[in-house]
């Protein structure tokens, strides 16, 4: 009765009668199955939620009722009784039964009945079941077809790593017939596929029993000896019933396409980091060639239009060839050779690289003119053409090689067999052509290779265009700056001067450094050095404005502190005039530094003032080096504090150096250490002034710097007393005649009698004006150096004014005559008054 109610009529699984409790065959999980407890009388005494979910009956509808109403199959009392006896004997049972659902449906269950047990004094059975899933039996023929036709290569190897079995796919991958592989090891069959490394990996799997999944490697095979393939392999140990490793199964998948796609992506990404490290056109072209060899091609040629390569920019473009795409299009359409084909563009070889040392395949060298275009293209190809792929390059099949025997011979000699030509364009600007060629790599270029070639060239084209634009701007700025710097240094006899200017590194742009030597009245000489903040054309233009202003202010004979004050006002005005964010590419004028020094060879004193500039360096005749302590003063353009002067005595033969901060800062950016190096370099003896100047710059700046470098050296000379004559003049009109006589005698002593009459007239006019309009004391001084200088000083601050006298005027013609008879004349103010001075050219025969 119990067996019938528990599971009448089910069909047990084969072998169920021989199973023993506790084996894996009867291990089941009651937590996931539909489970019920049935008493020995056939009554349901327990019902779980999982049983409710599966059959739809609630516990109240089942518990207390006979379990027979759940079955949907004919009774089989004999079989059921036998099952019940097995369960009472402590042996479980499982089988298949049809059961009714609450909704009237039918469901087939895998049932399990436990050994009997007692619950509250009653005999009970635990019955569990789950919906039966139909078993799909794969026949041996289906399995064989799958193993043979799978896209994955498979093989079984014995413990000695000899092939035991392999499928057709693996045979197709390698190109080695199955009969040549079975019984042999991998290293004996395919030595080119990293065989030793792979066999070492296999032995590790056999020894440890741990599989290796997705191991990738590259290699050449007999099936495709001209192309490198990528494979992904997995190695699985084979075990027997005792868990012992008896062999190895490995699976191989050809992932060449995936690997090539990854390599092409990595190639383009790496190109972005490797190409365009400098703002140099030729360097960028060479970086493209070096990067692509040998990763992508065996020979790379980069040919650029002549205007792109030319350091002088568009000014040297050849007739008929422009850079902009519209111009080049018009040229291709209108300029034709007698044969009717468009004229070839004029290009030059800008970069090339090869797997062979020296690029013997190339018939043109760097800098040589080239005219190569892929057939059958003309000039329009550079403007709007797409990359050209020639998978198989045969010199006998192309008419474009018929009249180029040298190129055809190179193709045959070096085995050039495949190429890609990519026009180089950027920002609607045509730049040139890049050609990728393969020779030692037997694999020809494929259509998928065109995209990375295009991307590499596009990256290089942007960098070349940036370099071209920058080179033009840098050249313009450098030309402007050099044109604004002095070409000669007219120091007269008071100083021997030498200078050196070194522009900043091209990537940093030209700066605004300048220097100057300005002859002043009274045999004096002004030395100037300055540095404008910023780089580029704006800094160079500002430098030119400041240099012009310094010349103008120096001609007014202003003392150094007043000159810097006026210059400071000018920089402030220039900054105010510059609108913020004007979009013209240059920063506004922010300021400048300057040092202005005036050397007087008569007194041997040098008066200096500086505006935020490094102090000068002085090397005494005995070799001692010093940096005079000058009031620093604020940089120009701040307008915060006044400037102060300081004076130092420079004996005959002293060396004074004025410089910009680019000379002393260097790469360690330590100005004090740089000043110490500068002093040591200037203390060298036995060199001319020009050689010393060049040597110092070379020693302190051996490599390009981010800032301009300017150095101005001056060696002092004394104006000896026999070249100077001076007299005190009484404030009496009668003293004018005596002053003329003294001047005439002095000129006679200097063998300058030719200038006596003119000088007497000048002395007469200047002394007369001083006696008449100024206050004493009055002094007359004559200086003989490269010119004859006549000076009359007084204590008045009123300056005479040159005017044109009318015919009815009794006076006013004297100063006009002085201006006509002298080379130049002027007024300079001193702390005690003023000095009126004139200069006359010395006779050609004067010593």
NORRA-V222405 format. One record per run of one state. SS is the DSSP state (a for helix, b for strand, c for the rest). FROM is the first residue (numbers start at 1). LEN is the number of residues. If there is no record, write none. Layout:
((SS FROM LEN) (SS FROM LEN))
This chain:
((c 1 1) (a 2 6) (c 8 3) (b 11 2) (c 13 3) (a 16 3) (c 19 5) (a 24 3) (c 27 7) (b 34 6) (c 40 3) (b 43 5) (c 48 1) (a 49 7) (c 56 3) (a 59 4) (c 63 3) (b 66 1) (a 67 4) (b 71 1) (c 72 5) (a 77 12) (c 89 4) (b 93 8) (c 101 5) (b 106 8) (c 114 3) (b 117 3) (c 120 2) (b 122 10) (c 132 8) (a 140 10) (c 150 3) (b 153 6) (c 159 4) (b 163 4) (c 167 1) (a 168 7) (c 175 3) (a 178 3) (c 181 1) (b 182 1) (c 183 3) (a 186 4) (c 190 5) (a 195 14) (c 209 3) (b 212 8) (c 220 9) (b 229 11) (c 240 5) (b 245 10) (c 255 1) (a 256 19) (c 275 6) (a 281 12) (b 293 1) (c 294 3) (b 297 1) (c 298 1) (b 299 7) (a 306 4) (c 310 3) (a 313 4) (c 317 7) (b 324 1) (a 325 10) (c 335 1) (b 336 1) (c 337 5) (b 342 1) (c 343 4) (b 347 8) (c 355 14) (b 369 2) (c 371 9) (a 380 5) (c 385 3) (b 388 3) (c 391 8) (a 399 3) (c 402 3) (a 405 10) (c 415 3) (b 418 9) (c 427 2) (b 429 10) (c 439 9) (a 448 37) (c 485 10) (b 495 8) (c 503 9) (b 512 8) (c 520 1) (a 521 3) (c 524 1) (b 525 8) (c 533 4) (a 537 19) (c 556 4) (a 560 18) (c 578 14) (b 592 9) (c 601 4) (b 605 7) (c 612 5) (b 617 3) (c 620 5) (b 625 2) (c 627 9) (b 636 1) (c 637 9) (b 646 4) (c 650 5) (b 655 5) (c 660 1) (a 661 5) (c 666 5) (a 671 12) (c 683 6) (a 689 12) (c 701 8) (b 709 8) (c 717 4) (a 721 3) (b 724 6) (c 730 5) (a 735 15) (c 750 3) (a 753 21) (c 774 4) (b 778 7) (c 785 2) (b 787 8) (c 795 19) (a 814 8) (c 822 2) (b 824 6) (c 830 4) (b 834 8) (c 842 6))
